[in-house]
Amino acid sequence: MFCIALLWHLIIVYSSTLAQETNDSRFLETLRNGGIVCKLIANKTHVRIGSAVDNWPMDISPRGFNELQKLGDIDVLSVEFPTGLRSEEYEFLQTLDKVVSFSIFFHDDDFGPLMARIATCKGLQQLSLGVHESSVEDWAALAKVEQLEELRVSCPSLSREQLHAISTNAKHLTRITIGRSGVSQFKYQDLLPLTSMNQLTSLIINDADLSESELHKLRMAMPHTRISINTVPITTLKLE
């Protein structure tokens, strides 16, 4: 009993400290719901879930997702290290119709069902994904997210064909960041499908192997797009 009381005391103190450090923003942390961290700032609700959230060493409990529906309007939802979760357990996304920013990192299950559920968030404007594998068919779901403005993807299997599917189905994108998780590098030919996206204002390419002449040709083909090449893994570029 003493240990339990001490644990709750530490949680309360930790939460109070966080609130003081962030201009009295209110924080809610619960162990029983698998490490959900809810951060309420002004009228926006930022929710982070995962075994790595704020260094809490725990896996996500699927039951914890049911609690999300009780938190009110969620604007930003981030899922980190979704250990033990399967794509079908993301059905809760269908109830979060006001989410404008969603990110998930290190998803190792079948990506297709998850992407289909992400597409139910009709108001989604920012999407950040770190997945192990994806297919051309998975990216077709982007056609349903008509408000999507920014896409960040890190996937070792991200191919020219998949980039073509993204460029074809995500008509409203203005900002894209792509990478292959450091596993391999994009070649010039891989990136050509993106040149059809005249609406792009920003293109960040991680894990690229381009010569100066190839980069010049890419920029000439996309004169209205700011193109950056770097080696920072996409999984560190989280939507805040």
VMD Tcl script that draws the C-alpha trace (Angstrom):
set ca {
  {0.00 0.00 0.00}
  {2.85 2.34 0.84}
  {4.41 1.73 -2.59}
  {1.11 2.44 -4.34}
  {0.63 5.66 -2.38}
  {4.18 6.72 -3.16}
  {3.66 5.99 -6.86}
  {0.52 8.12 -7.05}
  {2.27 10.90 -5.13}
  {5.09 10.91 -7.68}
  {2.60 10.99 -10.56}
  {0.78 13.96 -9.03}
  {4.03 15.82 -8.41}
  {5.25 15.03 -11.93}
  {1.98 16.23 -13.49}
  {2.03 19.41 -11.39}
  {5.59 20.14 -12.46}
  {4.67 19.67 -16.11}
  {1.73 22.02 -15.74}
  {3.93 24.71 -14.23}
  {6.51 24.32 -16.98}
  {3.95 24.74 -19.77}
  {2.06 27.85 -18.72}
  {-0.48 25.98 -16.62}
  {-1.52 23.63 -19.43}
  {-3.45 20.75 -17.93}
  {-2.05 17.24 -18.15}
  {-3.71 13.92 -17.55}
  {-1.70 10.72 -17.23}
  {-3.19 7.33 -16.42}
  {-1.36 4.07 -15.96}
  {-4.50 1.97 -16.17}
  {-5.24 3.13 -19.71}
  {-1.90 2.08 -21.11}
  {0.06 5.28 -20.84}
  {-2.32 7.79 -22.41}
  {-0.99 11.31 -22.07}
  {-3.58 14.00 -22.68}
  {-2.39 17.56 -23.06}
  {-5.04 20.27 -23.14}
  {-3.81 23.58 -24.54}
  {-6.33 26.38 -24.91}
  {-9.16 24.84 -26.93}
  {-7.05 22.13 -28.53}
  {-6.52 18.62 -27.24}
  {-3.23 16.85 -27.96}
  {-3.19 13.13 -27.16}
  {-0.10 10.93 -27.21}
  {-0.28 7.18 -26.71}
  {2.45 4.59 -26.54}
  {5.02 2.62 -24.63}
  {7.62 5.34 -25.17}
  {5.51 8.35 -24.22}
  {7.48 10.49 -21.79}
  {9.68 7.48 -20.96}
  {6.89 5.47 -19.37}
  {7.99 1.83 -19.97}
  {4.62 0.28 -20.81}
  {2.71 -1.19 -23.71}
  {-0.59 0.20 -24.95}
  {-3.76 -1.42 -23.71}
  {-6.47 -1.61 -26.40}
  {-8.99 -0.89 -23.65}
  {-7.37 2.46 -23.20}
  {-8.57 3.59 -26.62}
  {-12.13 3.51 -25.36}
  {-11.20 6.32 -23.01}
  {-10.32 8.57 -25.95}
  {-13.97 9.00 -26.78}
  {-14.50 10.52 -23.32}
  {-11.87 13.21 -23.76}
  {-13.96 15.41 -26.02}
  {-12.68 16.94 -29.23}
  {-9.21 15.67 -30.12}
  {-7.18 17.77 -32.53}
  {-3.80 16.05 -32.47}
  {-3.34 12.31 -31.92}
  {0.07 10.62 -31.82}
  {0.65 6.87 -31.37}
  {4.23 5.87 -30.56}
  {5.62 2.33 -30.41}
  {2.20 0.59 -30.69}
  {3.46 -2.65 -29.16}
  {1.01 -5.51 -29.45}
  {-1.71 -3.59 -31.28}
  {-3.25 -4.83 -34.51}
  {-4.72 -2.62 -37.21}
  {-8.29 -3.69 -36.48}
  {-7.93 -2.23 -33.00}
  {-7.77 1.26 -34.48}
  {-11.53 1.35 -35.05}
  {-11.68 4.17 -32.51}
  {-10.40 6.47 -35.27}
  {-13.84 6.34 -36.86}
  {-15.24 8.19 -33.84}
  {-12.64 10.96 -33.89}
  {-14.00 13.06 -36.72}
  {-12.32 16.26 -35.52}
  {-8.73 15.02 -35.58}
  {-6.67 17.33 -37.80}
  {-3.25 15.77 -37.13}
  {-2.49 12.06 -36.74}
  {0.87 10.34 -36.42}
  {1.89 6.76 -35.81}
  {5.43 5.41 -35.55}
  {6.88 1.91 -35.79}
  {3.64 0.27 -36.86}
  {4.57 -3.34 -37.69}
  {1.19 -4.86 -38.57}
  {-0.62 -4.91 -41.93}
  {-0.78 -1.27 -42.97}
  {-3.81 -1.52 -45.28}
  {-6.54 -1.85 -42.61}
  {-4.99 0.95 -40.58}
  {-4.85 3.25 -43.61}
  {-8.51 2.53 -44.31}
  {-9.37 3.66 -40.79}
  {-7.18 6.75 -41.04}
  {-9.14 7.70 -44.16}
  {-12.31 7.94 -42.06}
  {-10.89 11.07 -40.42}
  {-12.40 13.40 -43.01}
  {-10.95 16.57 -41.50}
  {-7.38 15.27 -41.33}
  {-4.86 17.89 -42.43}
  {-1.55 16.41 -41.27}
  {-0.54 12.75 -41.41}
  {2.80 11.33 -40.26}
  {3.57 7.63 -40.65}
  {6.43 5.35 -39.72}
  {5.59 1.88 -41.02}
  {7.53 -1.23 -42.00}
  {5.74 -2.07 -45.24}
  {3.14 -0.53 -47.52}
  {1.63 -1.23 -50.93}
  {0.22 0.76 -53.85}
  {-3.29 -0.22 -52.78}
  {-2.74 1.18 -49.27}
  {-2.12 4.68 -50.59}
  {-5.32 4.73 -52.64}
  {-7.14 5.50 -49.38}
  {-5.64 9.00 -49.44}
  {-8.23 9.95 -52.04}
  {-10.83 9.96 -49.25}
  {-8.92 12.48 -47.13}
  {-9.76 15.58 -49.11}
  {-8.44 18.07 -46.54}
  {-4.97 16.53 -46.23}
  {-2.25 19.16 -46.64}
  {0.87 17.53 -45.20}
  {2.15 13.96 -45.43}
  {5.26 12.55 -43.77}
  {6.20 8.96 -44.52}
  {9.08 6.73 -43.52}
  {8.83 3.26 -45.01}
  {11.65 0.99 -46.25}
  {9.46 -0.32 -49.09}
  {8.35 3.09 -50.37}
  {8.75 2.66 -54.13}
  {8.27 4.69 -57.29}
  {4.92 2.97 -57.82}
  {3.78 3.91 -54.33}
  {4.89 7.52 -54.81}
  {2.82 7.54 -57.99}
  {-0.18 6.33 -55.99}
  {0.39 9.10 -53.45}
  {0.68 11.78 -56.13}
  {-2.45 10.49 -57.87}
  {-4.68 10.17 -54.81}
  {-3.54 13.05 -52.59}
  {-4.60 15.99 -54.72}
  {-4.52 18.62 -51.98}
  {-1.07 17.95 -50.53}
  {1.18 20.99 -50.30}
  {3.96 19.50 -48.13}
  {5.57 16.06 -48.31}
  {8.43 14.47 -46.41}
  {9.53 10.99 -47.48}
  {12.18 8.55 -46.33}
  {13.11 4.89 -46.29}
  {14.07 4.65 -42.62}
  {17.74 4.55 -43.56}
  {17.35 1.11 -45.13}
  {17.92 2.21 -48.73}
  {18.10 5.40 -50.80}
  {15.81 7.00 -53.33}
  {17.18 7.29 -56.86}
  {16.25 10.06 -59.26}
  {13.87 7.82 -61.21}
  {12.02 6.91 -57.99}
  {11.08 10.54 -57.42}
  {9.74 11.40 -60.87}
  {6.06 10.73 -59.99}
  {6.19 13.64 -57.54}
  {6.95 16.11 -60.33}
  {3.29 15.96 -61.36}
  {2.25 17.54 -58.05}
  {2.21 21.17 -59.10}
  {0.56 22.24 -55.86}
  {3.54 21.20 -53.69}
  {5.29 24.03 -51.87}
  {7.69 21.83 -49.87}
  {9.34 18.49 -50.58}
  {11.79 17.02 -48.07}
  {13.59 13.85 -49.14}
  {15.46 11.68 -46.66}
  {17.65 8.78 -47.73}
  {18.25 10.12 -51.25}
  {21.17 9.41 -53.57}
  {21.07 12.24 -56.12}
  {23.85 13.85 -58.07}
  {23.99 17.63 -58.38}
  {22.71 17.43 -61.95}
  {19.81 15.17 -60.94}
  {18.85 17.50 -58.10}
  {18.97 20.42 -60.53}
  {16.69 18.58 -62.97}
  {14.26 17.80 -60.15}
  {14.14 21.45 -59.13}
  {13.62 22.55 -62.72}
  {10.69 20.14 -62.99}
  {9.18 21.53 -59.77}
  {9.88 25.28 -59.93}
  {7.30 26.21 -57.29}
  {8.46 23.61 -54.76}
  {11.16 24.09 -52.13}
  {13.17 20.86 -52.27}
  {15.43 19.76 -49.42}
  {17.65 16.71 -49.19}
  {18.83 15.52 -45.78}
  {19.66 12.41 -43.81}
  {17.48 12.91 -40.72}
  {15.27 9.84 -40.14}
  {11.62 10.70 -40.62}
  {10.72 9.04 -37.32}
  {12.35 11.96 -35.51}
  {10.30 14.55 -37.39}
  {7.10 14.28 -35.40}
  {4.09 16.47 -35.86}
  {3.61 18.70 -32.84}
}
mol new
graphics top color blue
foreach p $ca { graphics top sphere $p radius 0.5 }
foreach p [lrange $ca 0 end-1] q [lrange $ca 1 end] { graphics top cylinder $p $q radius 0.2 }
display resetview
